[in-house]
Amino acid sequence: MDHSAWEQDFSERFSRHADELKWLYMELYHGDEEAFSYFTEMLYRMYEARPEGMRQIDRQRLSDPAWYKGRDLLGMLMYVNAFAGNLKGVRKKLSYIEECGVNYLHLMPLLESPAGRSDGGYAVADFRKVQPELGTMKDLFALAEDCHARGISLCLDFVMNHSSEDHEWARRARAGEKEYQDRYFFYDDWTIPEEFEKTVPQVFPTTAPGNFTWCEEAGKVVMTTFYPYQWDLNYANPVVFNDMTENMLYLCNQGIDIIRLDAVPYIWKELGTNCRNLPQVHTLVRLMRMACEVVCPATLLLGEVVMEPSKVVPYFGTVEKPECHLLYNVTTMASTWHTVATADVRLLRHQLGQVFALPRQYSFLNYLRCHDDIGWGLDYGFLGQFGMQEVPHKKYLNDYLTGKWPGSPARGELYNDDPRLGDARLCGTTASLCGVETARKEKDAEKLAWALRYDIMLHAYMFTLSGIPVLYSGDEVAQENDYGYHDDPLKCEDSRYLHRGDMNWRRAARRKKVGTPEQQVFDALRRLETLREEHRVFDGAADTWIVNTRDDSVLGIGRYYQGEKLVALFNFASSARTLHIDELGEYTDLLTGEGLDKWNVTLPAGGFVWMLCDFEKHTDS
């Protein structure tokens, strides 16, 4: 495309959003014409810097705006150093990633962060520099090019709520430069911070209590919602928004396809509120969405909103004024592990019913576990009717999933334990939480068979949901907990490293040896992924509903799309179940092709079945 053509391209995209961009910006920033002028000039500058290869991807995806809503995307989440040492190492492992069927690769935070004060990379000291031991921006760009050549999209976290205390802005603020102190929240004494504390909850009450920290060098108090070394950015200052948006677009121009907006509900602060989900947050996200649609329309925005569903859904925006393309299905993840510990599907059935009732244009990321902990933000109002009260129930869940409960095969550890409130969160790999680790240590073949079946069942359940399923690296070969973090002085205080261990490539190689746990899980997941891609009933546009199994240990999910109907059944119980399914149609087992009697379906403990009815074939016959 010649220069005049892409200038026209930019002009058309910008004019499409110009009125709304200016209206929202001027309303938010009190008519600051100079700041808005800088913002629009920055958009053109970042568009001009966009590589031609990325512009081609822009044009391709603009012709198919629903490209991410089908059934062919499978994600994998990984830490670069844990998976392959550095970015060049990841490039060398792309064939393995392809073998896993993965075409959406989420690299955990890899920008420059200070050792020991990084919160796993979420305290960024330089938004345009890769952590030196992981490589360089050139390495990241080269990896992105290789991924795109293989049809793999790349996702990266954008830590927008705060910067590291080592960031240049923070260093200059500490030195007393007023311009840079205005990019954060600095106060001369504790008067205003104490007013904030009256209404703002604490994120980490045991490990990082309070929302403010005394900065000795500046002689002032600074807002630190998460950890003392993470200084909250002041988005009421248009310079912050302009420069942070430019940082985001810079990453997009390095080949990043999906930007994960970290901790997005927290980015606007206002005295007298809880500083969560304020209306200005949605204005900022909408502005960022339009900035991407002007500069890099191939880019997806993924919102990290770890809140109850009523707070999550608004981040999609509206059909006319969309915000995030994708959101995490965080409540489903927590409800799933509640179901593992209780073998009671009533909460999960209730929560999924709410998700299924949402408009089908909403796209979620579905996952069994993430890089963080599992928090028990469940619907205790609903659970209360079954006698499950919040504090004792949280204790039971944690006892069961850490293996303290008699007979539990799960092996996890607590994170941020507060015995007084019973608010501890949970860590562990999927395999260890399903009992694989316990069975292997006990050399109990029967327990191992059950645990592997349970692990595969959970993945099948995740693949049944609409949206994009995401594997945590290592789960595809049933990787277990890594207790080595206990001996690392930089990690030993953070139990989340239990499931952030290095990829065990020796174990992964066993995926090719028939009969090993690694082979059983790897091949089962590949089979499920292939079937999901082949059958239109898994499309994101499908109708979904809860199937009545008449058994509170068995979850039933129905799907229908273009003549195909799926009834998926998942047995969370420790014993076999026989079910009578009252659903229209004649069914076959999707995995085996064998016919099924829907009035007499037997599932082993921890087992599942995908029952398929193809009405078009049935009509033809």
C-alpha positions in Angstrom: 0.0 0.0 0.0 1.5 3.4 -1.0 1.8 6.3 1.3 -1.2 8.2 0.1 -3.4 5.1 0.3 -2.5 4.4 4.0 -2.9 8.1 4.8 -6.4 7.9 3.5 -6.9 4.6 5.4 -6.0 6.4 8.6 -8.2 9.4 7.8 -11.2 7.2 7.2 -10.7 5.3 10.4 -10.1 8.4 12.5 -13.1 10.3 11.0 -15.3 7.4 11.9 -14.6 7.9 15.6 -13.5 11.6 15.7 -16.7 13.1 17.2 -17.0 10.5 20.0 -13.3 10.6 20.7 -13.3 14.3 21.2 -16.6 14.4 23.1 -15.5 11.7 25.6 -11.9 13.1 25.9 -13.0 16.7 26.5 -15.7 15.7 29.0 -13.1 13.6 30.9 -10.4 16.1 30.8 -12.4 19.4 31.2 -12.0 20.7 27.7 -8.2 20.4 27.5 -7.7 21.1 23.8 -3.9 20.9 24.0 -4.0 17.4 25.5 -6.5 16.2 23.0 -4.4 17.6 20.1 -1.4 15.8 21.4 -3.5 12.6 21.7 -4.6 12.7 18.1 -1.1 13.5 16.8 0.1 10.5 18.8 -2.4 8.2 17.1 -1.2 9.3 13.7 2.5 8.8 14.8 1.8 5.3 16.0 -0.2 4.5 12.9 2.7 5.7 10.8 5.1 3.5 12.8 3.0 0.3 12.3 4.9 -2.4 10.3 3.4 -3.3 7.0 3.0 -6.9 8.1 0.7 -5.8 10.9 -1.2 -3.6 8.6 -1.9 -6.6 6.4 -3.3 -8.5 9.4 -5.4 -5.4 10.2 -7.0 -5.5 6.7 -7.5 -9.3 6.9 -9.3 -9.1 10.3 -11.3 -6.1 9.3 -12.8 -8.2 6.5 -13.8 -10.8 9.2 -14.5 -8.9 12.4 -15.8 -12.0 14.2 -12.6 -13.9 13.5 -12.1 -14.7 17.2 -15.6 -15.8 18.0 -15.7 -19.2 16.2 -14.5 -22.5 17.6 -11.0 -22.7 16.2 -9.0 -20.7 18.8 -7.2 -22.5 21.6 -5.1 -20.5 24.0 -2.1 -21.3 26.2 -0.8 -19.2 29.1 2.9 -19.3 30.0 5.8 -17.6 31.7 8.6 -17.3 29.1 11.4 -18.1 31.6 9.5 -21.1 33.0 8.5 -22.5 29.6 11.7 -22.0 27.6 14.2 -19.7 29.3 13.8 -16.7 27.1 12.0 -15.4 24.0 14.4 -17.2 21.6 13.7 -20.4 23.5 9.9 -19.9 22.9 10.6 -19.5 19.2 12.4 -22.8 19.2 9.4 -24.4 20.9 6.8 -23.2 18.5 6.5 -26.6 16.9 5.5 -28.1 20.3 3.0 -25.3 20.7 1.5 -26.1 17.3 1.5 -29.8 18.3 -0.7 -28.8 21.3 -3.2 -27.3 18.8 -2.5 -23.8 20.3 -3.0 -20.7 18.1 -3.4 -18.1 20.9 -0.3 -17.7 23.0 -0.5 -15.6 26.1 3.0 -14.6 27.4 2.9 -13.5 31.0 4.4 -10.1 31.9 7.9 -9.8 30.4 8.6 -6.1 30.4 11.5 -4.8 32.6 10.7 -5.1 36.3 13.0 -4.9 39.4 14.1 -8.3 40.9 12.3 -9.1 44.1 9.8 -6.2 43.7 8.0 -7.2 40.5 4.9 -9.1 41.7 5.6 -11.6 38.9 6.3 -8.9 36.4 3.3 -6.7 37.3 5.5 -3.8 38.5 6.8 -2.4 35.2 9.9 -0.2 35.2 10.0 0.3 31.4 7.0 -0.3 29.2 9.2 -0.4 26.1 11.9 -2.8 27.3 11.9 -6.5 27.8 13.4 -7.9 31.0 17.0 -8.4 29.9 17.3 -12.1 30.8 14.2 -12.8 28.6 15.6 -11.0 25.6 14.9 -7.7 23.7 12.1 -6.0 21.9 13.7 -7.3 18.7 13.3 -10.8 20.0 9.7 -10.2 20.9 9.0 -8.8 17.4 10.8 -11.8 15.8 8.7 -14.2 17.9 5.5 -12.4 16.8 6.5 -12.7 13.2 7.1 -16.4 13.6 3.8 -16.8 15.4 1.9 -15.0 12.7 3.5 -17.1 10.0 2.1 -20.2 11.8 -1.3 -18.6 12.4 -0.7 -18.0 16.1 -1.9 -14.8 17.8 0.2 -13.3 20.6 -1.3 -11.9 23.8 0.6 -9.7 26.3 -0.3 -8.1 29.6 -0.6 -4.3 29.7 -0.2 -3.3 33.4 -2.0 0.0 33.3 -3.1 0.7 36.9 0.4 1.3 38.2 4.1 1.4 37.5 7.1 0.2 39.4 8.6 2.6 41.9 11.7 2.2 39.6 10.0 3.6 36.6 11.5 6.9 35.3 8.3 8.8 36.2 8.5 7.4 39.8 12.2 8.2 40.1 11.7 11.8 39.0 8.6 12.1 41.3 10.8 10.9 44.3 13.3 13.5 43.4 10.7 16.2 43.9 9.6 17.0 40.3 6.0 18.2 40.6 5.2 17.3 37.0 5.9 13.7 37.7 4.4 13.6 41.2 1.2 14.7 39.4 1.3 11.4 37.4 0.7 9.6 40.7 -1.2 10.3 43.8 1.1 12.2 46.2 -0.1 13.8 49.5 1.8 15.9 52.0 0.4 14.1 55.0 -2.0 11.2 55.9 -5.1 13.4 56.0 -6.5 12.6 52.5 -5.1 9.0 52.4 -7.0 8.3 55.7 -10.2 9.5 54.1 -9.6 7.2 51.1 -9.0 4.3 53.5 -12.6 4.7 55.0 -14.2 3.6 51.7 -11.5 1.7 49.7 -11.1 -2.0 50.3 -7.7 -3.6 50.7 -6.5 -5.9 48.0 -3.9 -7.8 50.1 -4.9 -7.2 53.7 -2.3 -9.6 55.1 0.7 -9.3 52.8 0.3 -5.6 51.8 -2.2 -3.9 54.1 -3.5 -0.4 53.3 -3.7 1.5 50.1 -0.9 4.0 50.7 2.8 4.0 51.4 5.1 6.7 52.9 7.8 7.7 50.4 10.8 8.8 52.5 12.8 10.3 49.6 9.9 12.6 48.6 8.7 13.1 52.1 5.1 12.4 51.0 2.5 9.7 51.0 1.9 7.8 47.7 -1.1 5.6 46.7 -0.2 1.9 46.4 -3.3 -0.1 46.0 -1.5 -3.4 45.4 2.0 -3.5 46.8 4.2 -0.7 48.2 6.5 -0.9 45.1 3.6 -0.5 42.7 2.6 3.2 42.5 -0.9 3.9 41.2 -1.0 6.1 38.1 -3.3 9.1 38.1 -5.5 8.8 35.0 -7.2 12.1 35.9 -4.0 13.6 34.4 -4.4 13.5 30.6 -0.6 13.2 30.2 -0.8 9.8 31.9 -3.6 8.6 29.7 -1.9 9.9 26.5 1.5 8.3 27.3 0.1 5.0 28.6 -2.1 4.7 25.5 1.0 5.3 23.4 2.8 2.6 25.4 0.0 0.2 24.6 0.0 1.0 20.9 3.8 0.6 20.9 3.4 -3.0 22.1 0.7 -3.6 19.4 3.2 -2.4 16.8 5.7 -5.0 18.1 3.3 -7.7 16.9 1.0 -8.1 19.9 -2.5 -9.2 18.8 -4.3 -9.3 22.1 -3.7 -6.7 24.9 -4.7 -7.9 28.3 -5.8 -4.9 30.3 -4.6 -5.8 33.8 -6.7 -4.7 36.9 -8.7 -2.4 34.7 -11.5 -1.7 37.2 -9.0 0.1 39.5 -7.7 2.7 37.1 -9.8 5.7 38.2 -9.7 7.0 41.8 -12.2 9.3 43.5 -12.4 10.2 47.2 -15.5 8.9 48.9 -15.9 5.9 46.6 -14.4 2.3 46.7 -12.3 3.3 43.6 -13.6 0.3 41.7 -15.6 0.2 38.4 -16.2 4.0 38.4 -17.9 5.4 35.3 -14.7 7.1 34.2 -13.1 3.7 33.9 -15.5 2.8 31.1 -14.8 6.1 29.4 -11.1 5.3 29.4 -11.6 1.8 28.1 -13.9 3.1 25.3 -11.2 5.7 24.3 -8.6 2.9 24.2 -10.9 0.7 22.1 -11.3 3.5 19.6 -7.6 4.3 19.6 -7.0 0.6 18.6 -9.6 0.7 15.9 -7.9 3.7 14.4 -4.2 2.6 14.7 -4.3 -1.2 14.9 -7.8 -2.7 14.3 -6.5 -6.3 14.3 -5.9 -5.8 18.1 -8.3 -7.3 20.7 -8.7 -5.9 24.1 -9.0 -8.5 26.9 -10.3 -7.1 30.2 -9.1 -8.6 33.4 -12.1 -7.9 35.7 -11.9 -10.2 38.8 -15.4 -9.3 40.0 -18.8 -10.7 40.3 -20.7 -11.1 37.0 -22.8 -8.0 37.4 -19.5 -6.0 37.5 -17.8 -7.9 34.7 -20.4 -7.7 31.9 -20.4 -3.9 31.6 -16.8 -4.0 30.3 -18.1 -5.4 27.0 -19.7 -2.0 26.5 -22.7 -1.9 24.2 -23.2 -3.0 20.6 -23.0 0.6 19.4 -20.1 1.6 21.8 -18.1 -1.5 22.5 -15.2 -1.6 25.1 -13.4 -4.9 25.6 -13.6 -7.7 22.9 -13.0 -10.4 25.5 -13.4 -10.9 29.2 -12.3 -13.6 31.6 -14.9 -16.0 32.8 -13.5 -15.7 36.4 -16.6 -16.6 38.3 -17.0 -19.9 36.4 -13.4 -20.8 37.3 -14.0 -20.4 41.0 -17.4 -22.1 40.8 -15.8 -25.1 39.0 -13.3 -25.7 41.8 -16.1 -25.3 44.4 -17.8 -28.1 42.5 -14.7 -30.3 42.5 -14.5 -30.0 46.3 -18.2 -30.5 46.9 -19.3 -32.8 44.1 -22.4 -30.6 44.0 -23.2 -28.9 40.7 -26.0 -26.7 41.9 -23.9 -23.5 42.2 -22.2 -24.1 38.9 -25.5 -24.9 37.2 -26.9 -21.6 38.6 -23.9 -19.5 37.6 -23.6 -21.0 34.1 -27.3 -20.3 33.6 -26.5 -16.7 34.1 -23.7 -16.8 31.6 -25.8 -18.6 29.0 -28.5 -15.9 29.3 -26.1 -13.2 28.1 -26.1 -12.0 24.5 -24.2 -14.4 22.3 -22.0 -11.6 20.9 -20.2 -11.5 24.3 -17.0 -13.6 24.2 -15.3 -15.0 27.3 -12.0 -16.6 27.9 -12.5 -19.9 29.8 -9.9 -21.5 31.9 -9.5 -24.0 34.7 -6.7 -22.1 36.4 -4.7 -18.9 35.8 -1.3 -17.6 36.9 -2.8 -16.3 40.1 -4.7 -17.9 43.0 -8.2 -19.2 43.1 -10.3 -16.8 45.2 -13.7 -17.9 46.7 -15.8 -15.0 45.5 -18.9 -17.3 45.2 -22.6 -16.5 45.4 -23.1 -17.2 49.1 -26.6 -15.9 49.0 -27.4 -18.8 46.7 -25.3 -21.3 48.6 -26.9 -20.3 51.9 -30.2 -22.0 51.0 -28.3 -25.3 51.1 -26.7 -24.6 54.4 -23.3 -23.5 53.0 -22.3 -20.4 55.0 -19.4 -18.2 53.8 -16.6 -18.5 56.4 -17.0 -22.3 57.2 -17.5 -23.1 53.6 -14.4 -21.3 52.5 -12.5 -23.3 55.1 -13.9 -26.5 53.9 -13.0 -25.7 50.2 -9.4 -24.9 51.2 -9.1 -27.9 53.5 -10.3 -30.2 50.7 -8.2 -28.7 48.0 -5.0 -28.7 50.1 -5.6 -32.3 51.1 -6.3 -31.7 54.8 -9.9 -33.0 54.5 -10.0 -36.8 55.2 -9.9 -38.7 52.0 -9.2 -35.8 49.7 -6.7 -36.6 46.9 -6.1 -32.9 46.1 -2.8 -31.2 46.8 -2.7 -27.4 46.8 -1.4 -24.6 49.1 -3.0 -21.5 50.5 -2.2 -18.0 49.5 -2.6 -14.8 51.5 -4.1 -16.7 54.4 -6.2 -14.7 56.8 -7.3 -17.2 59.5 -9.5 -14.5 61.2 -11.7 -14.0 58.1 -11.1 -17.4 56.5 -10.3 -15.6 53.3 -7.3 -17.6 52.1 -7.0 -18.3 48.4 -5.8 -21.4 46.7 -2.9 -22.4 44.5 -2.0 -25.6 42.6 -1.8 -27.1 39.2 -4.9 -28.8 37.7 -3.3 -32.2 37.9 -2.3 -31.9 41.5 -5.7 -30.5 42.5 -7.4 -33.4 40.7 -5.3 -36.0 42.6 -2.7 -37.0 40.0 0.2 -36.1 42.3 -1.3 -38.1 45.2 -1.9 -41.2 43.1 1.5 -41.1 41.6 3.2 -40.8 45.0 1.1 -43.6 46.4 1.7 -45.7 43.3 -2.0 -46.5 43.3 -3.1 -47.3 39.7 -6.8 -47.2 40.5 -6.5 -43.7 42.0 -4.4 -42.5 39.1 -6.9 -43.7 36.5 -9.7 -41.8 38.4 -7.5 -38.7 38.8 -6.6 -38.6 35.1 -10.2 -39.2 34.0 -11.2 -36.3 36.3 -8.5 -34.0 34.8 -9.7 -34.8 31.3 -13.4 -34.4 32.3 -12.6 -30.9 33.5 -10.9 -29.9 30.3 -13.8 -31.4 28.3 -16.2 -29.2 30.3 -14.1 -26.1 29.6 -14.1 -26.9 25.8 -17.9 -27.3 26.0 -18.4 -23.6 27.0 -18.7 -20.9 24.3 -15.6 -18.7 24.0 -11.9 -19.3 23.9 -10.5 -22.1 26.1 -7.1 -21.4 27.5 -4.7 -24.0 28.9 -2.1 -23.2 31.5 1.3 -24.4 30.1 2.0 -27.9 31.5 -1.6 -28.8 32.1 -1.6 -30.5 28.6 0.8 -33.1 30.1 -0.6 -33.2 33.6 2.3 -31.3 35.2 2.2 -31.4 39.0 3.0 -28.8 41.7 6.6 -27.5 41.9 7.6 -27.3 45.6 11.1 -26.0 44.7 9.9 -22.4 45.2 10.2 -23.0 48.9 14.0 -22.9 48.6 14.1 -19.7 46.5 14.4 -16.5 48.7 12.7 -14.4 46.0 9.7 -16.7 45.7 9.3 -18.6 49.0 6.8 -16.0 50.4 4.5 -16.3 47.4 2.8 -19.7 47.1 1.5 -18.9 43.6 4.9 -20.1 42.4 3.6 -23.6 43.3 1.9 -23.7 39.9 4.4 -21.4 38.1 7.1 -24.0 38.0 9.5 -24.6 35.0 8.1 -26.7 32.2 9.2 -30.3 32.8 10.4 -31.2 29.3 11.5 -34.7 30.4 7.9 -35.4 31.5 6.6 -33.7 28.4 8.6 -36.1 26.2 6.6 -38.9 27.8 3.5 -37.7 25.9 4.8 -39.9 23.1 5.0 -43.1 25.3 1.7 -45.0 25.2 0.1 -45.5 28.6 1.9 -42.8 30.5 -0.2 -40.1 32.3 1.3 -37.5 30.0 0.3 -39.4 26.9 -3.2 -40.1 28.2 -3.9 -36.4 29.0 -2.1 -35.0 26.0 -3.9 -37.2 23.5 -7.3 -36.8 25.1 -7.0 -33.1 25.0 -5.9 -33.1 21.4 -8.9 -35.3 20.5 -11.3 -33.0 22.3 -9.8 -29.9 20.7 -10.0 -31.5 17.2 -13.7 -32.4 17.7 -14.4 -28.9 18.9 -12.9 -27.4 15.8 -14.7 -29.9 13.4 -18.2 -29.6 14.8 -20.3 -26.4 14.2 -22.2 -27.0 17.4 -19.2 -25.6 19.3 -19.4 -22.3 17.5 -19.7 -19.2 19.7 -23.0 -18.3 18.1 -24.6 -21.6 19.3 -27.6 -21.6 21.7 -26.6 -22.9 25.1 -28.7 -24.1 28.1 -28.5 -26.2 31.2 -29.7 -29.8 30.8 -31.7 -31.3 33.6 -29.8 -34.4 34.8 -31.9 -34.9 37.9 -28.6 -35.5 39.8 -26.9 -32.8 41.8 -23.5 -34.4 41.1 -23.8 -34.3 37.3 -23.7 -31.2 35.2 -25.6 -31.1 31.9 -24.9 -28.6 29.2 -26.9 -28.4 25.9 -25.7 -26.7 22.7 -27.5 -26.2 19.3 -26.3 -24.7 16.1 -27.2 -25.2 12.5 -28.8 -28.6 12.9 -26.2 -30.0 15.3 -27.2 -30.6 19.0 -24.8 -31.5 21.8 -25.7 -32.8 25.2 -22.6 -32.8 27.4 -22.7 -34.6 30.8 -20.0 -34.3 33.5 -19.9 -36.5 36.6 -18.3 -34.7 39.5 -19.1 -37.6 41.9 -16.7 -40.2 43.2 -19.0 -43.0 42.0 -20.7 -43.9 38.7 -24.0 -42.4 37.8 -26.8 -43.6 35.5 -28.9 -40.9 33.9 -32.1 -40.5 32.0 -31.9 -37.5 29.7 -35.1 -36.0 28.4 -33.8 -34.2 25.3 -35.2 -34.3 21.8 -33.1 -36.3 19.3 -31.2 -39.6 18.8 -27.6 -39.5 20.0 -24.2 -40.9 19.4 -21.0 -40.7 21.5 -19.0 -38.0 19.7 -15.7 -39.5 20.8 -16.5 -43.1 19.8 -19.2 -42.8 17.1 -21.3 -45.4 19.0 -25.0 -45.0 19.5 -26.3 -44.0 22.9 -29.5 -44.7 24.7 -30.4 -41.3 26.2 -32.7 -43.0 28.7 -29.8 -45.0 30.1 -26.5 -43.1 30.1 -23.9 -44.4 32.5 -20.9 -42.2 33.5 -18.0 -43.5 35.6 -16.7 -41.5 38.5 -15.2 -38.3 37.2 -16.3 -39.2 33.7 -18.1 -37.3 30.9 -19.8 -37.8 27.6 -20.4 -35.6 24.5 -23.7 -36.8 23.0 -24.2 -35.5 19.5 -27.4 -35.4 17.5 -27.1 -34.3 13.9 -30.7 -33.4 12.8 -29.6 -32.9 9.2 -28.2 -36.4 8.9 -31.2 -37.8 10.7 -33.5 -36.0 8.3 -31.6 -37.2 5.3 -31.8 -40.8 6.4 
